[in-house]
Amino acid sequence: MLKYLNGYPTELQSQVKQLLADGKLGALLLKKYPSKHQFSSNKALYDLTIALKNKCMRQSASLAKVTYDDKIQLSHHALGLHSYVSRIQGKKVKSKNEIRIASSLKQAPESLLKMVIVHELAHLKEKQHNKAFYQLCCHMESDYHQLEFDLRLLLILMDLGQNPYADK
């Protein structure tokens, strides 16, 4: 049930279990993040991503595509994918960066969506999840680690069919 919290301290996992048992986890997230975001179209998602990229990573590689993807499942522990696509056109190799975000995040708060975008943008510079990668994430979003934890809480609720943002 708490697969998204593997690696977190047992005391913290116990607190989350208690919040779930008391039916208070959804209310806690709603108090912290009162509504879901308004970036439901691929164009809106692209515009948001480009705005974040231009604010924090102006010199990084360009993005050809940013889209929601129905094929990204939470069970695969992926919320977004960054891909570097190479295509041969004649004698030239054309490369482009693409970001795909799980469609299930259409029903999430803006801060949590931005955290996933920041994570995928960081892969433009750092391919591995190493210290430099997380430093870059924190540079772009100072509350990155807290947002990541809160997203993990939302994922637990989503797996249980209790997304507090589903009807908002």
DSSP file with accessible surface (Angstrom, degrees, kcal/mol):
  #  RESIDUE AA STRUCTURE BP1 BP2  ACC     N-H-->O    O-->H-N    N-H-->O    O-->H-N    TCO  KAPPA ALPHA  PHI   PSI    X-CA   Y-CA   Z-CA
    1    1 A M              0   0  139      0, 0.0     3,-0.3     0, 0.0   158,-0.1   0.000 360.0 360.0 360.0 -35.8    0.0    0.0    0.0
    2    2 A L    >   +     0   0   13      1,-0.2     3,-2.4     2,-0.1     4,-0.2  -0.100 360.0 133.3-106.2  38.0    2.8    2.4    0.8
    3    3 A K  G >   +     0   0   82      1,-0.3     3,-1.1     2,-0.2    -1,-0.2   0.794  68.6  61.0 -60.4 -26.1    5.1    1.4   -2.1
    4    4 A Y  G 3  S+     0   0    9     -3,-0.3    -1,-0.3     1,-0.2    -2,-0.1   0.592 102.1  53.5 -76.6  -9.4    5.7    5.0   -3.0
    5    5 A L  G X  S+     0   0    0     -3,-2.4     3,-2.3   147,-0.1    -1,-0.2   0.240  72.4 136.3-109.9  12.4    7.2    5.6    0.5
    6    6 A N  T <  S+     0   0  115     -3,-1.1    -3,-0.0     1,-0.3     0, 0.0  -0.364  72.8  28.5 -57.0 134.6    9.8    2.8    0.4
    7    7 A G  T 3  S+     0   0   85      1,-0.4    -1,-0.3    -2,-0.0     3,-0.1   0.245  94.9 114.2  95.3 -14.6   13.1    4.2    1.7
    8    8 A Y  S <  S-     0   0   65     -3,-2.3    -1,-0.4     1,-0.1     5,-0.1  -0.581  81.7 -82.3 -85.0 154.4   11.3    6.8    4.0
    9    9 A P     >  -     0   0   69      0, 0.0     4,-2.1     0, 0.0     3,-0.4  -0.200  34.3-122.8 -57.1 147.7   11.7    6.4    7.8
   10   10 A T  H  > S+     0   0   97      1,-0.2     4,-2.5     2,-0.2     5,-0.2   0.852 111.0  58.2 -60.9 -35.8    9.3    3.9    9.4
   11   11 A E  H  > S+     0   0  130      2,-0.2     4,-1.9     1,-0.2    -1,-0.2   0.900 107.3  47.3 -61.7 -41.1    7.9    6.6   11.7
   12   12 A L  H  > S+     0   0   49     -3,-0.4     4,-2.1     2,-0.2    -2,-0.2   0.919 111.0  50.6 -66.8 -42.1    6.9    8.6    8.7
   13   13 A Q  H  X S+     0   0   36     -4,-2.1     4,-2.6     1,-0.2    -2,-0.2   0.896 108.7  53.3 -62.8 -37.3    5.3    5.6    7.1
   14   14 A S  H  X S+     0   0   67     -4,-2.5     4,-2.3     2,-0.2    -1,-0.2   0.897 107.0  51.4 -64.4 -40.7    3.4    4.9   10.3
   15   15 A Q  H  X S+     0   0  121     -4,-1.9     4,-2.4     2,-0.2    -1,-0.2   0.915 110.7  48.3 -62.0 -41.9    2.0    8.5   10.4
   16   16 A V  H  X S+     0   0    4     -4,-2.1     4,-2.5     2,-0.2    -2,-0.2   0.920 109.8  52.2 -65.9 -42.7    0.8    8.1    6.8
   17   17 A K  H  X S+     0   0  106     -4,-2.6     4,-2.7     1,-0.2    -1,-0.2   0.905 110.2  49.2 -58.1 -41.4   -0.8    4.7    7.6
   18   18 A Q  H  X S+     0   0  109     -4,-2.3     4,-2.4     2,-0.2    -1,-0.2   0.916 109.3  50.9 -67.1 -41.9   -2.6    6.4   10.5
   19   19 A L  H  <>S+     0   0   47     -4,-2.4     5,-2.9     2,-0.2     6,-0.9   0.903 112.5  47.8 -61.0 -40.1   -3.8    9.3    8.3
   20   20 A L  H ><5S+     0   0   26     -4,-2.5     3,-1.3     3,-0.2    -2,-0.2   0.936 111.1  49.9 -64.3 -46.1   -5.1    6.7    5.8
   21   21 A A  H 3<5S+     0   0   79     -4,-2.7    -2,-0.2     1,-0.3    -1,-0.2   0.870 113.4  46.2 -61.4 -36.5   -6.8    4.7    8.5
   22   22 A D  T 3<5S-     0   0   82     -4,-2.4    -1,-0.3    -5,-0.2    -2,-0.2   0.473 111.4-122.1 -83.9  -4.6   -8.5    7.8    9.9
   23   23 A G  T < 5S+     0   0   60     -3,-1.3     4,-0.3    -4,-0.4    -3,-0.2   0.790  80.5 116.0  69.8  28.9   -9.5    8.9    6.4
   24   24 A K     >< +     0   0  120     -5,-2.9     4,-2.1    -6,-0.2    -4,-0.2   0.491  41.3  87.3-109.5  -5.3   -7.6   12.2    6.8
   25   25 A L  H  > S+     0   0    2     -6,-0.9     4,-2.1     1,-0.2     5,-0.2   0.933  91.5  47.8 -65.5 -44.5   -4.8   12.0    4.1
   26   26 A G  H  > S+     0   0   15      1,-0.2     4,-2.6     2,-0.2    -1,-0.2   0.917 111.8  50.3 -61.0 -42.8   -7.0   13.5    1.3
   27   27 A A  H  > S+     0   0   62     -4,-0.3     4,-2.2     1,-0.2    -1,-0.2   0.879 107.7  54.5 -64.0 -37.4   -8.1   16.3    3.6
   28   28 A L  H  X S+     0   0   82     -4,-2.1     4,-1.8     2,-0.2    -1,-0.2   0.933 111.0  44.5 -61.7 -45.8   -4.5   17.0    4.5
   29   29 A L  H  X S+     0   0    2     -4,-2.1     4,-3.3     1,-0.2    -2,-0.2   0.905 112.0  52.6 -66.3 -40.9   -3.5   17.4    0.9
   30   30 A L  H  < S+     0   0   46     -4,-2.6    -1,-0.2     1,-0.2    -2,-0.2   0.858 108.1  51.7 -63.3 -34.4   -6.6   19.5    0.1
   31   31 A K  H  < S+     0   0  183     -4,-2.2    -1,-0.2    -5,-0.2    -2,-0.2   0.911 116.8  39.1 -66.7 -40.2   -5.7   21.8    2.9
   32   32 A K  H  < S+     0   0  101     -4,-1.8    -2,-0.2     1,-0.3    -1,-0.2   0.870 133.7  23.1 -76.9 -38.9   -2.2   22.3    1.6
   33   33 A Y  S  < S-     0   0   22     -4,-3.3    -1,-0.3    -5,-0.2    -2,-0.1  -0.827  73.7-171.8-130.6  90.4   -3.2   22.3   -2.1
   34   34 A P        +     0   0   90      0, 0.0     2,-0.3     0, 0.0    -1,-0.1   0.697  62.6  18.8 -64.3 -23.4   -6.9   23.4   -2.3
   35   35 A S  S    S-     0   0   73    133,-0.0    75,-0.5     0, 0.0     2,-0.1  -0.969  75.6-104.8-146.8 163.0   -7.5   22.8   -6.1
   36   36 A K        -     0   0   51     -2,-0.3    71,-0.1    73,-0.2    70,-0.1  -0.403  48.5 -93.8 -81.8 164.5   -6.2   21.0   -9.1
   37   37 A H        -     0   0    7     71,-2.8    -1,-0.1    -2,-0.1    71,-0.1  -0.151  18.3-134.3 -73.8 170.8   -4.3   22.8  -11.9
   38   38 A Q  S    S+     0   0  154      1,-0.1     2,-1.0     6,-0.1     3,-0.3   0.131  75.3 104.0-112.1  17.6   -5.9   24.3  -15.0
   39   39 A F        +     0   0   46      1,-0.2    -1,-0.1    67,-0.1     6,-0.1  -0.452  35.0 137.9 -99.3  62.1   -3.3   23.0  -17.5
   40   40 A S        +     0   0   73     -2,-1.0     2,-0.2     4,-0.1    -1,-0.2   0.723  49.3  73.4 -86.6 -18.6   -5.4   20.1  -19.0
   41   41 A S  S  > S-     0   0   60     -3,-0.3     4,-2.3     1,-0.1     5,-0.2  -0.579  84.5-121.0 -93.3 158.9   -4.6   20.5  -22.7
   42   42 A N  H  > S+     0   0   77      1,-0.2     4,-2.7     2,-0.2     5,-0.2   0.876 114.5  53.9 -63.3 -35.5   -1.3   19.6  -24.3
   43   43 A K  H  > S+     0   0  140      2,-0.2     4,-2.8     1,-0.2    -1,-0.2   0.931 108.9  47.4 -64.7 -45.5   -0.8   23.2  -25.4
   44   44 A A  H  > S+     0   0   23      2,-0.2     4,-2.3     1,-0.2    -2,-0.2   0.903 113.0  49.5 -62.7 -39.6   -1.3   24.5  -21.9
   45   45 A L  H  X S+     0   0    0     -4,-2.3     4,-2.5     2,-0.2    -2,-0.2   0.926 111.5  48.7 -64.8 -43.3    1.1   21.9  -20.6
   46   46 A Y  H  X S+     0   0   81     -4,-2.7     4,-2.9    20,-0.3     5,-0.2   0.943 111.4  49.3 -61.0 -47.8    3.7   22.8  -23.3
   47   47 A D  H  X S+     0   0   73     -4,-2.8     4,-2.3     1,-0.2    -1,-0.2   0.906 112.1  48.5 -60.5 -42.8    3.3   26.5  -22.5
   48   48 A L  H  X S+     0   0   16     -4,-2.3     4,-2.3     2,-0.2    -1,-0.2   0.936 112.8  48.0 -62.3 -44.9    3.8   25.9  -18.8
   49   49 A T  H  X S+     0   0    0     -4,-2.5     4,-2.7     1,-0.2    -2,-0.2   0.923 111.8  48.6 -64.3 -44.7    6.8   23.8  -19.4
   50   50 A I  H  X S+     0   0   35     -4,-2.9     4,-3.1     1,-0.2     5,-0.2   0.904 109.9  53.0 -63.6 -39.1    8.5   26.2  -21.8
   51   51 A A  H  X S+     0   0   59     -4,-2.3     4,-1.8    -5,-0.2    -2,-0.2   0.931 112.0  45.0 -61.9 -44.2    7.8   29.1  -19.3
   52   52 A L  H  X S+     0   0   24     -4,-2.3     4,-2.1     2,-0.2     5,-0.4   0.912 114.0  49.8 -65.4 -41.4    9.6   27.1  -16.5
   53   53 A K  H  X S+     0   0   13     -4,-2.7     4,-3.4     1,-0.2    -2,-0.2   0.936 111.4  48.1 -62.5 -45.8   12.4   26.1  -18.8
   54   54 A N  H  < S+     0   0   62     -4,-3.1     4,-0.4     1,-0.2    -1,-0.2   0.833 112.3  50.4 -66.5 -30.6   12.9   29.7  -19.9
   55   55 A K  H  < S+     0   0  167     -4,-1.8    -1,-0.2    -5,-0.2    -2,-0.2   0.901 130.6  13.0 -71.5 -40.9   12.9   30.9  -16.3
   56   56 A C  H  < S+     0   0   31     -4,-2.1    -2,-0.2    -5,-0.1    -3,-0.2   0.673 135.2  30.0-113.8 -23.0   15.4   28.4  -15.0
   57   57 A M    ><  +     0   0    6     -4,-3.4     3,-1.9    -5,-0.4    -3,-0.1  -0.254  60.9 149.5-138.4  48.4   17.2   26.7  -17.9
   58   58 A R  T 3  S+     0   0  166     -4,-0.4    -1,-0.1     1,-0.3    -4,-0.1   0.829  76.1  49.7 -54.3 -36.6   17.3   29.2  -20.8
   59   59 A Q  T 3  S+     0   0  168     -3,-0.1    -1,-0.3    -6,-0.1     3,-0.1   0.501  90.3 103.2 -85.9  -2.8   20.6   27.8  -22.1
   60   60 A S  S <  S-     0   0   17     -3,-1.9    65,-0.1    -7,-0.2    -3,-0.1  -0.226  86.3 -69.4 -78.1 171.6   19.6   24.1  -22.1
   61   61 A A        -     0   0   48     63,-0.2    -1,-0.2     1,-0.1    63,-0.1  -0.156  58.5-104.3 -58.3 150.9   18.5   22.1  -25.2
   62   62 A S        -     0   0   92     -3,-0.1    35,-0.6     1,-0.1     2,-0.5  -0.308  26.3-125.6 -76.7 162.5   15.2   23.0  -26.8
   63   63 A L  E     -a   97   0A  10      1,-0.1    35,-0.2    33,-0.1     3,-0.1  -0.932  18.1-173.5-110.7 129.9   12.1   20.9  -26.4
   64   64 A A  E    S+     0   0A  52     33,-3.0     2,-0.3    -2,-0.5    34,-0.2   0.792  72.3  12.6 -88.7 -29.4   10.2   19.7  -29.5
   65   65 A K  E     -a   98   0A  87     32,-1.1    34,-2.5     2,-0.0     2,-0.4  -0.997  48.5-178.9-154.1 139.2    7.2   18.3  -27.7
   66   66 A V  E     +a   99   0A   7     -2,-0.3     2,-0.3    32,-0.2   -20,-0.3  -0.976  30.0 152.3-136.4 125.2    5.5   18.3  -24.3
   67   67 A T  E     -a  100   0A  14     32,-2.0    34,-2.7    -2,-0.4     2,-0.3  -0.983  47.1-106.5-151.9 156.0    2.4   16.2  -23.9
   68   68 A Y  E     -a  101   0A  14     -2,-0.3     2,-0.5    32,-0.2    34,-0.2  -0.669  36.6-155.1 -78.7 144.6    0.2   14.2  -21.6
   69   69 A D  E >   -a  102   0A  26     32,-2.9    34,-1.7    -2,-0.3     3,-1.0  -0.967  18.9-164.5-131.1 117.8    0.5   10.5  -22.3
   70   70 A D  T 3  S+     0   0  122     -2,-0.5    -1,-0.1     1,-0.2    32,-0.1   0.673  88.7  66.8 -69.3 -18.0   -2.2    8.0  -21.4
   71   71 A K  T 3  S+     0   0  173      2,-0.1     2,-0.7    32,-0.0    -1,-0.2   0.653  75.3  94.4 -81.7 -15.4    0.3    5.1  -21.7
   72   72 A I    <   -     0   0   15     -3,-1.0     2,-0.4    29,-0.1    32,-0.3  -0.697  63.7-164.8 -80.2 116.0    2.3    6.2  -18.7
   73   73 A Q    > > -     0   0   96     -2,-0.7     3,-1.5     1,-0.1     5,-0.8  -0.827  27.1-134.1-105.1 142.8    1.0    4.1  -15.8
   74   74 A L  G > 5S+     0   0   20     -2,-0.4     3,-2.2     1,-0.3    -1,-0.1   0.806 103.0  70.2 -62.7 -27.3    1.6    4.8  -12.2
   75   75 A S  G 3 5S+     0   0   70      1,-0.3    -1,-0.3     2,-0.1    -3,-0.0   0.748  91.8  58.2 -65.2 -20.7    2.3    1.1  -11.7
   76   76 A H  G < 5S-     0   0  140     -3,-1.5    -1,-0.3     2,-0.2    -2,-0.2   0.334 113.1-120.8 -88.2   6.7    5.5    1.6  -13.6
   77   77 A H  T < 5S+     0   0  125     -3,-2.2     2,-0.4     1,-0.2    -3,-0.2   0.799  74.6 121.5  60.7  29.7    6.6    4.2  -11.1
   78   78 A A      < +     0   0   23     -5,-0.8    -2,-0.2     1,-0.1    -1,-0.2  -0.983  33.8 171.9-123.6 136.5    6.9    6.8  -13.8
   79   79 A L  S    S+     0   0   32     -2,-0.4    23,-3.2     1,-0.4     2,-0.3   0.539  75.7   7.8-111.9 -20.0    5.1   10.1  -13.8
   80   80 A G  E     -B  101   0A   7     21,-0.3    -1,-0.4   -12,-0.1     2,-0.4  -0.980  63.4-145.7-155.8 159.6    6.9   11.6  -16.7
   81   81 A L  E     -B  100   0A  82     19,-3.0    19,-2.8    -2,-0.3     2,-0.5  -0.999   1.0-158.7-133.5 137.2    9.4   10.6  -19.4
   82   82 A H  E     -B   99   0A  36     -2,-0.4     2,-0.4    17,-0.2    17,-0.2  -0.966  21.1-176.0-110.1 125.8   12.1   12.6  -21.0
   83   83 A S  E     -B   98   0A  37     15,-2.9    15,-2.6    -2,-0.5     2,-0.6  -0.954  24.9-150.6-127.3 148.6   13.2   11.2  -24.3
   84   84 A Y  E     -B   97   0A 140     -2,-0.4     2,-0.5    13,-0.2    13,-0.2  -0.958  24.9-162.4-113.5 103.0   15.9   12.1  -26.7
   85   85 A V  E     -B   96   0A  31     11,-3.0    11,-2.3    -2,-0.6     2,-0.5  -0.821   6.4-167.4 -98.7 126.2   14.6   11.1  -30.1
   86   86 A S  E     +B   95   0A  68     -2,-0.5     2,-0.4     9,-0.2     9,-0.2  -0.938   7.6 179.7-111.9 133.0   17.0   10.7  -33.1
   87   87 A R  E     -B   94   0A 109      7,-3.3     7,-3.6    -2,-0.5     2,-0.6  -0.991  24.3-131.8-131.6 141.3   15.8   10.4  -36.6
   88   88 A I  E     +B   93   0A 134     -2,-0.4     2,-0.5     5,-0.2     5,-0.2  -0.815  23.1 179.8 -93.7 124.6   17.7   10.0  -39.8
   89   89 A Q  E >   -B   92   0A 111      3,-3.1     3,-2.0    -2,-0.6     2,-0.4  -0.930  65.5 -50.8-125.1 103.8   16.6   12.4  -42.6
   90   90 A G  T 3  S-     0   0   73     -2,-0.5    -2,-0.0     1,-0.3     0, 0.0  -0.539 121.3 -23.4  68.2-123.9   18.7   11.8  -45.7
   91   91 A K  T 3  S+     0   0  214     -2,-0.4     2,-0.3    -3,-0.1    -1,-0.3   0.378 123.8  87.7 -99.5   2.3   22.3   12.0  -44.6
   92   92 A K  E <   - B   0  89A 142     -3,-2.0    -3,-3.1     2,-0.0     2,-0.6  -0.795  67.9-140.2-105.2 147.9   21.6   14.0  -41.4
   93   93 A V  E     - B   0  88A  95     -2,-0.3     2,-0.5    -5,-0.2    -5,-0.2  -0.922  18.9-160.8-103.2 119.4   20.6   12.9  -38.0
   94   94 A K  E     - B   0  87A 108     -7,-3.6    -7,-3.3    -2,-0.6     2,-0.4  -0.884   8.9-170.5-101.8 131.3   17.9   15.1  -36.4
   95   95 A S  E     + B   0  86A  53     -2,-0.5     2,-0.3    -9,-0.2    -9,-0.2  -0.930   7.2 174.4-122.5 146.9   17.5   14.9  -32.7
   96   96 A K  E     - B   0  85A  79    -11,-2.3   -11,-3.0    -2,-0.4     2,-0.4  -0.995  26.1-125.8-150.9 151.8   14.9   16.4  -30.4
   97   97 A N  E     -aB  63  84A  10    -35,-0.6   -33,-3.0    -2,-0.3   -32,-1.1  -0.808  27.2-175.6 -96.7 138.1   13.9   16.4  -26.8
   98   98 A E  E     -aB  65  83A   7    -15,-2.6   -15,-2.9    -2,-0.4     2,-0.4  -0.976  12.0-158.1-132.7 146.1   10.4   15.4  -25.7
   99   99 A I  E     -aB  66  82A   0    -34,-2.5   -32,-2.0    -2,-0.4     2,-0.4  -0.992   7.3-170.4-123.6 131.9    8.7   15.3  -22.4
  100  100 A R  E     -aB  67  81A  61    -19,-2.8   -19,-3.0    -2,-0.4     2,-0.4  -0.988   5.2-161.4-122.1 132.3    5.6   13.2  -21.7
  101  101 A I  E     -aB  68  80A   0    -34,-2.7   -32,-2.9    -2,-0.4   -21,-0.3  -0.921  31.6-100.9-114.5 137.8    3.6   13.5  -18.5
  102  102 A A  E >   -a   69   0A   0    -23,-3.2     3,-2.0    -2,-0.4   -32,-0.2  -0.307  25.3-135.2 -57.5 130.3    1.2   10.9  -17.2
  103  103 A S  G >  S+     0   0   20    -34,-1.7     3,-2.2     1,-0.3     4,-0.2   0.768 100.4  73.7 -59.6 -26.1   -2.3   11.8  -18.0
  104  104 A S  G >  S+     0   0   42    -32,-0.3     3,-1.2     1,-0.3    -1,-0.3   0.751  83.9  68.6 -62.0 -18.8   -3.4   10.9  -14.5
  105  105 A L  G X  S+     0   0    0     -3,-2.0     3,-0.6     1,-0.3    -1,-0.3   0.451  71.9  88.1 -82.7   3.4   -1.6   14.2  -13.4
  106  106 A K  G <  S+     0   0   78     -3,-2.2     2,-0.4     1,-0.3    -1,-0.3   0.756  89.6  52.7 -64.9 -22.7   -4.3   16.2  -15.1
  107  107 A Q  G <  S+     0   0   73     -3,-1.2    58,-0.3    -4,-0.2    -1,-0.3  -0.551  93.5  95.6-112.2  63.4   -6.1   15.8  -11.8
  108  108 A A  S <  S-     0   0    0     -3,-0.6   -71,-2.8    -2,-0.4    43,-0.0  -0.958  81.2 -86.6-143.0 159.7   -3.4   17.1   -9.5
  109  109 A P     >  -     0   0    2      0, 0.0     4,-2.1     0, 0.0     3,-0.4  -0.332  39.8-114.5 -66.6 153.8   -2.5   20.4   -7.9
  110  110 A E  H  > S+     0   0   75    -75,-0.5     4,-2.8     1,-0.2     5,-0.2   0.891 113.6  56.1 -57.6 -42.9   -0.4   22.9   -9.9
  111  111 A S  H  > S+     0   0   52      1,-0.2     4,-1.7     2,-0.2    -1,-0.2   0.883 108.9  46.7 -59.9 -38.0    2.6   22.7   -7.5
  112  112 A L  H  > S+     0   0    0     -3,-0.4     4,-1.7     2,-0.2    -1,-0.2   0.885 111.6  50.4 -75.3 -36.2    2.8   18.9   -7.9
  113  113 A L  H  X S+     0   0    0     -4,-2.1     4,-2.3     1,-0.2    -2,-0.2   0.940 110.0  51.0 -63.1 -44.8    2.5   19.1  -11.7
  114  114 A K  H  X S+     0   0   56     -4,-2.8     4,-3.0     1,-0.2     5,-0.2   0.872 105.0  57.3 -61.3 -35.7    5.3   21.7  -11.8
  115  115 A M  H  X S+     0   0    6     -4,-1.7     4,-2.3    -5,-0.2    -1,-0.2   0.924 107.7  46.8 -61.9 -42.3    7.5   19.4   -9.6
  116  116 A V  H  X S+     0   0    4     -4,-1.7     4,-2.4     2,-0.2    -2,-0.2   0.919 112.6  50.1 -65.8 -40.5    7.2   16.6  -12.2
  117  117 A I  H  X S+     0   0    0     -4,-2.3     4,-3.0     2,-0.2     5,-0.2   0.933 109.9  50.3 -62.7 -45.2    7.9   19.1  -15.0
  118  118 A V  H  X S+     0   0    3     -4,-3.0     4,-2.4     1,-0.2    -1,-0.2   0.923 109.3  52.7 -58.3 -43.0   11.0   20.4  -13.1
  119  119 A H  H  X S+     0   0   29     -4,-2.3     4,-0.9     1,-0.2    -2,-0.2   0.937 112.7  43.2 -58.9 -47.1   12.1   16.8  -12.7
  120  120 A E  H  < S+     0   0   12     -4,-2.4     3,-0.5     1,-0.2     4,-0.3   0.878 112.0  53.5 -70.5 -36.4   11.8   16.1  -16.4
  121  121 A L  H >< S+     0   0    0     -4,-3.0     3,-2.0     1,-0.2     4,-0.5   0.887 101.1  60.8 -63.1 -37.7   13.5   19.4  -17.4
  122  122 A A  H >X S+     0   0    0     -4,-2.4     4,-2.9     1,-0.3     3,-1.3   0.824  92.9  66.5 -60.4 -28.2   16.4   18.6  -15.1
  123  123 A H  T 3< S+     0   0   20     -4,-0.9    -1,-0.3    -3,-0.5    -2,-0.2   0.670  83.9  73.3 -69.2 -13.7   17.0   15.5  -17.3
  124  124 A L  T <4 S+     0   0   17     -3,-2.0    -1,-0.3    -4,-0.3   -63,-0.2   0.851 116.3  19.9 -63.9 -32.7   17.9   17.9  -20.2
  125  125 A K  T <4 S+     0   0  113     -3,-1.3     2,-0.5    -4,-0.5    -2,-0.2   0.781 132.6  38.7-103.5 -39.7   21.2   18.6  -18.3
  126  126 A E     <  -     0   0   62     -4,-2.9    -1,-0.3     1,-0.1    -2,-0.0  -0.957  57.0-174.4-120.5 114.5   21.6   15.6  -16.0
  127  127 A K        +     0   0  109     -2,-0.5     2,-0.2    -3,-0.1    -1,-0.1   0.836  68.3  60.9 -76.7 -33.6   20.5   12.2  -17.3
  128  128 A Q  S    S-     0   0  135      1,-0.0     2,-1.8    -5,-0.0     5,-0.2  -0.608  88.9-113.8 -95.9 156.2   21.1   10.3  -14.0
  129  129 A H        +     0   0  105     -2,-0.2     2,-0.2     4,-0.1    -2,-0.1  -0.592  69.9 134.5 -84.6  76.2   19.4   10.8  -10.7
  130  130 A N  S  > S-     0   0   64     -2,-1.8     4,-2.2     1,-0.0     5,-0.2  -0.497  74.5 -82.4-115.7-173.7   22.6   11.9   -9.0
  131  131 A K  H  > S+     0   0  162      1,-0.2     4,-2.3     2,-0.2     5,-0.2   0.912 128.4  51.0 -59.8 -43.4   23.5   14.7   -6.6
  132  132 A A  H  > S+     0   0   37      1,-0.2     4,-2.2     2,-0.2    -1,-0.2   0.889 108.0  54.2 -62.5 -37.7   23.9   17.2   -9.4
  133  133 A F  H  > S+     0   0    0      1,-0.2     4,-2.3     2,-0.2    -2,-0.2   0.954 111.4  43.0 -60.5 -50.9   20.4   16.3  -10.7
  134  134 A Y  H  X S+     0   0   63     -4,-2.2     4,-2.4     1,-0.2    -1,-0.2   0.837 110.8  56.0 -70.4 -29.5   18.7   16.9   -7.4
  135  135 A Q  H  X S+     0   0  115     -4,-2.3     4,-1.9    -5,-0.2    -1,-0.2   0.914 108.8  48.3 -64.0 -40.8   20.6   20.1   -6.9
  136  136 A L  H  X S+     0   0   31     -4,-2.2     4,-2.2     2,-0.2    -2,-0.2   0.919 110.1  51.4 -65.6 -42.1   19.3   21.3  -10.2
  137  137 A C  H  X S+     0   0    0     -4,-2.3     4,-2.4     1,-0.2    -2,-0.2   0.927 111.7  47.0 -59.2 -44.4   15.8   20.3   -9.3
  138  138 A C  H  < S+     0   0   40     -4,-2.4    -1,-0.2     1,-0.2    -2,-0.2   0.817 108.3  56.1 -68.9 -30.2   16.1   22.3   -6.0
  139  139 A H  H  < S+     0   0  137     -4,-1.9     3,-0.3     1,-0.2    -1,-0.2   0.912 114.1  39.5 -64.9 -41.6   17.5   25.2   -7.9
  140  140 A M  H  < S+     0   0   16     -4,-2.2     2,-0.3     1,-0.3    -2,-0.2   0.818 134.4  20.3 -78.2 -31.9   14.4   25.3  -10.1
  141  141 A E    ><  -     0   0   47     -4,-2.4     3,-1.9    -5,-0.2    -1,-0.3  -0.870  66.7-161.9-141.9 103.3   12.0   24.5   -7.3
  142  142 A S  T 3  S+     0   0   98     -2,-0.3     3,-0.3     1,-0.3    -1,-0.1   0.799  94.1  48.1 -60.7 -30.2   13.2   25.2   -3.8
  143  143 A D  T 3> S+     0   0   98      1,-0.2     4,-2.8     2,-0.1    -1,-0.3   0.081  75.5 128.3 -94.0  23.6   10.5   23.0   -2.2
  144  144 A Y  H <> S+     0   0    1     -3,-1.9     4,-2.6     1,-0.2    -1,-0.2   0.888  70.2  46.7 -49.4 -50.5   11.3   20.1   -4.6
  145  145 A H  H  > S+     0   0   96     -3,-0.3     4,-2.1     1,-0.2    -1,-0.2   0.898 113.8  47.5 -66.3 -38.7   11.7   17.4   -2.0
  146  146 A Q  H  > S+     0   0   90     -3,-0.2     4,-2.7     2,-0.2    -1,-0.2   0.923 112.9  49.4 -66.5 -42.0    8.6   18.3    0.0
  147  147 A L  H  X S+     0   0    9     -4,-2.8     4,-2.5     2,-0.2    -2,-0.2   0.898 109.2  52.4 -63.1 -39.7    6.6   18.5   -3.3
  148  148 A E  H  X S+     0   0   28     -4,-2.6     4,-2.0    -5,-0.3    -1,-0.2   0.928 110.6  47.6 -62.3 -42.6    7.9   15.1   -4.3
  149  149 A F  H  X S+     0   0   26     -4,-2.1     4,-1.9     1,-0.2    -2,-0.2   0.937 111.7  49.7 -63.5 -45.4    6.8   13.6   -0.9
  150  150 A D  H  X S+     0   0    5     -4,-2.7     4,-2.2     1,-0.2    -1,-0.2   0.879 108.6  53.2 -63.2 -36.1    3.4   15.2   -1.2
  151  151 A L  H  X S+     0   0    3     -4,-2.5     4,-2.7     1,-0.2    -1,-0.2   0.905 105.2  54.7 -64.6 -38.2    3.0   13.8   -4.7
  152  152 A R  H  X S+     0   0   69     -4,-2.0     4,-1.9     1,-0.2    -2,-0.2   0.899 106.8  51.3 -61.4 -37.8    3.9   10.4   -3.3
  153  153 A L  H  X S+     0   0    4     -4,-1.9     4,-2.0     1,-0.2    -1,-0.2   0.924 109.8  49.3 -64.0 -42.8    1.0   10.8   -0.8
  154  154 A L  H  X S+     0   0    0     -4,-2.2     4,-2.8     1,-0.2    -2,-0.2   0.904 107.6  54.8 -63.0 -39.7   -1.3   11.7   -3.7
  155  155 A L  H  X S+     0   0    7     -4,-2.7     4,-2.5     2,-0.2    -1,-0.2   0.883 105.0  53.5 -61.9 -37.5   -0.2    8.6   -5.6
  156  156 A I  H  X S+     0   0    1     -4,-1.9     4,-1.4     2,-0.2    -1,-0.2   0.952 111.3  45.6 -60.8 -46.9   -1.1    6.4   -2.7
  157  157 A L  H  <>S+     0   0    2     -4,-2.0     5,-3.3     1,-0.2     6,-0.3   0.901 111.0  52.9 -63.7 -40.3   -4.6    7.9   -2.7
  158  158 A M  H ><5S+     0   0   31     -4,-2.8     3,-1.6     4,-0.2    -1,-0.2   0.913 106.5  52.7 -62.6 -41.6   -4.9    7.6   -6.4
  159  159 A D  H 3<5S+     0   0   72     -4,-2.5    -1,-0.2     1,-0.3    -2,-0.2   0.829 110.0  49.2 -61.7 -31.5   -4.0    3.9   -6.2
  160  160 A L  T 3<5S-     0   0   74     -4,-1.4    -1,-0.3    -5,-0.2    -2,-0.2   0.387 119.3-112.3 -87.3   1.4   -6.7    3.5   -3.6
  161  161 A G  T < 5S+     0   0   69     -3,-1.6    -3,-0.2    -4,-0.2    -2,-0.1   0.787  87.3 115.5  73.1  28.3   -9.2    5.3   -5.9
  162  162 A Q      < +     0   0  105     -5,-3.3    -4,-0.2    -6,-0.2    -5,-0.1  -0.113  30.6 159.6-122.3  35.5   -9.4    8.2   -3.5
  163  163 A N    >   -     0   0   22     -6,-0.3     3,-1.5    -5,-0.2     4,-0.3  -0.440  29.8-155.1 -62.2 114.9   -7.9   11.1   -5.5
  164  164 A P  T 3  S+     0   0   24      0, 0.0     3,-0.2     0, 0.0    -1,-0.2   0.639  91.6  52.6 -69.2  -9.8   -9.3   14.2   -3.7
  165  165 A Y  T >  S+     0   0    0    -58,-0.3     3,-0.9     1,-0.1  -129,-0.1   0.431  80.1  94.9-102.0  -2.4   -8.9   16.3   -6.9
  166  166 A A  T <  S+     0   0   33     -3,-1.5    -1,-0.1     1,-0.2   -58,-0.0   0.835  93.9  34.0 -61.9 -34.8  -10.9   13.9   -9.1
  167  167 A D  T 3         0   0  162     -4,-0.3    -1,-0.2    -3,-0.2    -2,-0.1   0.350 360.0 360.0-103.0   4.9  -14.2   15.7   -8.7
  168  168 A K    <         0   0  126     -3,-0.9  -133,-0.0   -61,-0.0    -3,-0.0  -0.579 360.0 360.0 -88.1 360.0  -12.8   19.3   -8.5
